[in-house]
């Protein structure tokens, strides 16, 4: 539908803009160590943190399979998507804000650093590194595949898939290597605003073109032609009772906090607790906004084009533009197709760059430095992270050019595979009796249960990581009660937590003896402690 020239011009201008932003940000904030490069050193203010979080959390699913999923899953699927959002503020307040408080003095780089500091287990570090890599590495390749597919669809196959993979891959590698999380956070913010705006422009354009802007007319058309869309568990029975628990529960934990790139953002990168609170309350609103826009595209599509097969609904946005909008408003159709392409690129790159950065950090820090004992100066350590990012990026490009089936298999349970790590995190913070032996066994047992859920019991589509979570929790409690770890191993960890809470929260005595926590700005905990002395 779009000419090759139009897509290439749009593509090159967009990628050049992103690369320019990364270069400028790197000139403004030159990172001197691997931690600053990978986490921004806890310096990101709330507007940027909220947008980089939401941009990196989403994927090309928003513009590809997402609207088709609502087309086939019905209104119950949308309700299931939204049901986990209320849990995010609770998890942030009771878990990830604690992680942030401890990190403010302990200065972590990778998610495994936090676990190691609590349990002092090199074996646990390796296990976590492998689990996090299995959840993140394939995403880089899959996003390159999706962006290339968007270019193919937009031009009717005129653009070669391989060319897009190589160009996008090289640009992502370049600007991640140049600026680290600081530049990624800014480009993610720009891309997040872009894809959310484009998503809703497509919603309103389709609704006004097809139904004169009347949502009621669209709903009436669905009720008249395919009223099972309003049924439970949906026209394709996507939301049975098991999925009503398993899917939201896994999303609330695995997707929103435990995938390594969002773990770093929600636990390490915020500048102060006020920033953490903004992230805690604004993220659910933005998630609901995005999912509602995606659902409305599916709603308009089934109202206009009922009875489509799965293969057509997987790409329902371009299908709708080409088969409906194009014949009503040809110019608008061209604009919307460009928007679909840019939106797919924006949401895809903002996910891929985040996974690429965290994957490079995990390999460089957890494996090369801490496991294999590679001793480097801060400058050379930062260089090693960049080299690893280059290698990982090039391997991802090769995988995207010739994708093995394993990539898509790993993506299928990426959210589930990290869920067993959550009980270890929570009990590590709140229960001093928890031991390293329990943490190791829980991580292994929970991962095995997730694999069994998907590949033996064939229950992954409904239960996701719920069985792995339960197994990990049980093992963590039972094994901790049966084993012992020297309290000295975690003394500094808990001192950091206690000192951080004392410095970060102003304790206000209530009229009835209750204590309320009022969030204060970030302080230098160590300096404050010295002043008290």
N, C-alpha and C positions, 0 to 999 in steps of 0.2 A: 504493500500500500504506500509506504514512504519510499522515496528514491534513495539509492545508496549514498548519493552525495549529501542529502539532507541528514541522514543518520550519522555519517562520518563527521560532518561539520559539528553537529550537536554534540557528538561523542567527544571529539578532540577538544572543543572549547570547554566542555564540562570537566574533563580530566585535567586539562591544563590549569583550570581554575583551582581545583583541589590541590594540585602539586604546588601551585604558587602560594596557597595558604600555608601549606606545610613548611615551605622554605622561609616564609616570613615569620611564622611562629618559632621556628628553630633559631632564627636570628635574634628574636626577642628573648627567648628563654632557652639558652643553651644548657642542656643537661650534662652534668659532670659525672654522674654515676648511673649504674644499672637500675637502681631503685627509682630515681627521679625519671628515668627514661620510661620505665614500665608502669609506674603508678602516678606520675606527676608529683610525687613527694607530698601527697596530701594537700595540694594547693588549689584544687579546682573549686570555683564558686558555684553556688546552687543553680543559676540558670544554665550554665554549661554542663554541670554534672547531670541534671535532670534530663537534658536533651541527649547527651552522649549515652546515657543509660538507656533511654527509650529507643534511640536509633540503633544501638548495637544489639538490643534485645530482640527487635523484630528481624525478619528475614524476607527474602523474596516471596515467601508464602503470602504476604499481604497482597501482592499483585498477581500471583499465579494461582496456586491451589486454594488459597483462602476464600475468595468469593465463590469458587466452585464448591467448596466444602459447605458453605452456607446454602448454596443452591440445592445440594443433595441432602444436607443434614437437617434443614428446617430451623424454625425458631428455637426449638429446644437445644440445638447445638450452640446457638448464640448465647442462650441463658447459661449453658454449661461453661462456655468461655469466660463469661463475666463473673461466675460464682466464686472463683478463687481470688478475685481482686481484693476482697475485703480482708483477706489474710495477710496481704503484703505489709500494711502498716504494723501489724502485730509482730511479724517476723523481723522487720527492721528494728522496731523498738526493743524487743527483748533479746535479739541475737546480733544482728549486723551492727547496731550502734555500739554494742559491747566490743565487737571486733574492732570497730573504729577507735574506741577509747584505748584499747590495749595497743593497737598499731601506732597510735600517736607517740608512744614512748619507745616501743620495740622496733619500729621501722621495718616492716616486712616488704617483700617484693612479690612473691608468688603465694597462692593460697596455701600450698604445703608448708610454707614458712610458719604460718600461724599454728598449724597442727604440730609441727616439730617443736616449736617453742613450748607448747603445753606438755607434750608427751615424751620428748627427747628420744625419738625412735627413728634412726636412719632408714630402717626397713619400711616404716610407715610412710616416710617421705617418698621413697621409690614407688611404692604401691599407689599413692595418691597422684604422683606425677604421671604414671601410666594411665590411670583412670581419667584424669583430666585431659591428657593428650588424646585418648580414644574418643572423648566427647567433643574436642575442639578441632583437631587437625582436619577431619574430613569436611568441615564446614567451608573452609577456604576454597577447596576444589569445587564443592557443590555450588557455591555462589558464582564462581566463574562460569560454570556450566549454565546456570540460570540466566545470567546477564547475556551470555552469548545466544541463548535461546530467545531472549527478548529481541535482540537485534535481528535474528533470523525471521521471527514472526512479523516484526514491524516492516520489514522490507520484502516479505514474501519469499524469503530464501535467497535474496540477491547478495547478501553479505555472508562471507565465509565464516563459519563457526570458529575455526582455528585462529583466524586473525584477531577476532574479538577477545578470545581467551588470552592470547599472548599479550596484547596491548593492555587490557585491563589488569592482568596479573603483574606486568612490569610496573605500571603506574602505582598500584597498591603497594608493592614491595618498596618502591622508591620513597613514597612519602611516609610509610611506616618507619623505614630505616632513618630517614632524615630527622623527623621530629618526635617520634615516640608518642606516648599517650597525650601529651600536651597538644600536639598538632592534631592528633586523631580526634580529641574531644571537640575541638573547634570545627573541624570538617564534619564530624558527626552531627553537630548542632545544626549546621547549614543544611546537611542532607536530610536530617530528621524533619526540619521545618518544610523542606522541599517536598518530600514524599507524602507527608501528612496533608499538605495543601493540595497536591496533585490528586491524592486519593479522593478528597472531598469535592474537588472540581469535577472529577469524573462522575461522582455520585449525582451531583446536582445537574450536570449536563445531560446525563442519561435520563434522569427523572423528568426534567423539563421537556426534553425532546420527545420522549415516549408517552408521558402522561400529563403533560402540561404543568408539571411541578406538583401534582397531587399524589401524595403518598397513599391517601385513602383509595384512589382509583387503582393504584398498583396492588394494594392489598385485596381489593375486591376482585381483581382479575385472577389473583392467586386462589382466592376462596372459591371462585367459580370453576376454575380449570384444574387446579391441583391442591385441593384443600387439605390433603394429607401433610402438606408443608407445615401446617399448624399443629399436627398431631404429636403425640408422645408415644414412643421414643423417636419420632421423626420418620420421614418417608423411607429412608434406608436403614432405620433402626440403629442409628449411630450413637444414641444416648441411652443405653439400658441402665438399670440401677447400678451395676458395677462401675460403669464409666462415669456415672454421676459423682461417684467418690474418687475413683482412681485417677481420672483425667484432671480435675481441678486440684486435687491434692498434689499430684506430680508437678503440675505447672506452678503452683504456689511455692514449692520448695525447689524442685530441680531446675525449672526454667528461669525463675525470677531471682534466685540468689546463689545457686550452687554451680551453675555453669561458670567456668573460671574467669571469663572476661567480665561478667556482671558481679562476681564475687569481689574482684579487685575494685570495681567502681563503687559498689555499695559499702565496702568495708575499709578501703585504703585511701581513696582518692579525694574525698570531700575535705574542704578546708576547715570546717568547724561543725559543731553539733547542730547549729542552725541550718547549715547546708544539708545535713543528714535528715533533719525534720522535713525540710522542703521536699527532698527526694522521697521520703516516706509517704507524704500526703499527695504530692502532685503526680507521681508515677501512676497510681491507679486511675486517676482521671484521664491521663493521656492514653493509657491502655484501653480504657472503655471507649474513648473517642475513636481510636484506630479500629478496634474490632467492630464498632457500630458502623463505621464507614464501609468496612469490608463486607459486613452483613447486608447493608443496603444495596450494594452492587449485586450480590447474589439474589436479593429480593426482587430488584428491578429485572434482572435477567430471567428469573423463572416466571415472572409475570408476563414478560414479552415472548419468551422462547421456552415454553414448557416441553418436557419430554426429551431433553438433550441427553446424550450418553456421557459417560465419565470422561472420555478423551476430549470432548468439546468443552466440558465445564472446567477442566484443568486450566484452560486458557480462555476463560469466559470474558474477560475484559476485551482483549483484541477481537474475539469472536463477535461480541456485541457491537463493537465499533465497525467492523467490516461488514456485518450482515444486517445491521439495523441503522445505526447513525449515519453511515456512509451514504445511504439512499435518501436520507431526509435532509441532512446538512453536510455536504461533502467537505467543506472547509473546516467545519467543527470536527469532523472525523479525523482529519489530518492533525489538527491541534491535539486532540485527545490521544491519538496514537503516539505522537511525540511525547506527550505527558506520560503515557504508559511506559515508554522506553526510559525516559529520565527517572521516573519514579522507581522502576525496577533496578536501574543502575544505582540510584541513591541508597535505597534500602539494602541492596546487596553489598555494596562497598562498605557501608557503615557497619555491617556485620563481619565481613571478611577481614577488614583491617584490624578489628578488635581481636578476633581469634588468632590472626597471624602474630600480633604483638605478644599475646599471652602465651602462645605456643612457643615462640622464640625464647621468652623469659623462662618458661618451665624447663626447656631442654638445657639452656645455658646455666641457669641457677641451680635447679634441683638435681639435675643429672651430671652435667660436666663439672660444676664447681663443688657441690656438696657431696655427691655420690662418688665421683671419680677423682676428686681432690685436685682439680685444676686450679692452681694458685696464680692469680693475676692481680696486677695493680688495678685501681678503679678505672683508669683510662682504658687499659687493655680489656678489662671485664666488660665495659660498655661496648668496646669494639667487638668482643666475642658475641654479645647479644645481637648486634647488627649483622654479623656474619651468619649466625644461626637463622635469623629472620630471612636473609637472602636465600639460604639453602632450602629452608622450609617452603618459602614462596615459590622457588623454581620447581621443587618436587610437586607442589600443589598444581602448578601449571601443567606439568607432565601428566599428572593424574586426570586433570580436567580435559586434556586433549585425548586421553585414552582411559576413561573412567572405569576402574574395576568395580564389580558389583559390591565389593566389600565396603566401599565408601557409603553407598546408600543404605546398606545394612547397619553400619555404625550410626549414621544420622538418625535412623529410625528409633534407636533407643538411647540417644545421647542424653536426653533429659532424665531418663530413668536410671542410667548408669551412675549418675552422680548423687542420686537420692540417698543411698546408704551412708554417705559421708555426713549427712546432716545430723543424725543422732550423736555421732562422735563429736561434732562441733558443739552442739548444745550441752551435752553432758560434760565435755571438756571445760566449758565455761562455768557451769553452775554446780558441778559435783567434783569436789576435790578427791574423792575416793576413786574416780575413774583412772584406769591404769593403761600403760602403753600396750600391754599384752591384749587387753580388751579391744583397744583401738585397732590393732593389726588384725585380729580375728574378725572383728565387726566389718572392717573394710572388705576383707576377702569373702566372708560369708554373704554379706549383702550383695556384692557384685555377682557371685555365683547364683544367687537367687534371682537376680534380674535376668541373667542369661537363661536360666531355666524358664522363667516366666515367658520369655520371647521365643526361645528355640526348642523347648521341650513341651511345655504345657500349652503353648500357643494362646496365652492370655494377655500378651503385651498390649494388644489394641484396646483393652478395657482397663486393665489394672496398672499398666506402666511399671513404675518402680515401687509400688506400694508394698509388695511382698519383700523386696530387698530392704526397704526402709524398716519394716517390722522385724525382719531377721537381724538386721544390724542393731536395732534398739535392744532386742532381747539379749543378744550376745554381749553388748556393751555393759549391760547391767549385771548379768550372771557372771561373766568372766571377771569383771572388776571386783565382785564380791569374793571371788575365789583366788584372786591374785593380789599382789602388793607391789607398790612402787614407792621409792623413796620420796617423801614430800619435798625434799630439797630440789628435786628435778623441776618442780613447777612453782617454786617459791617466787622467783622473779616475775613469772607470768602473773600470778595472783597479786603480787605487790603492784605491778603495773596497772592492773585492773582497779585495785582499791585506790591507788594514788590518782589514777585518771578520773574515776568517778568523783573523787573529792574535789578535784580541780575543775572538772567540767560542769558539775551540777551545783547550783546554789540550793542548799537545803532550807526550805521554808516551812516553818511549823504552822500547821493548820489550827483552827479554833478548837477542834475536837481532838487534838493530839495526833492527827494524821500528818504524814510528811509528803510534801509534793516536790517534784523535781522541776526546777525551772532551768531551761537550757541556757547556757552561757556561751560566750565566744571561746574560740580555741585559745588555750594557754600553753606556755612552755612548762610542762609538768615538772621537769627536772629543776628548772630555775625556781619555780614556786616552792618546791620542797626545800631547796637550799636556803631560800629566804626565811622559811619557818625555823630553820636551824639557827 
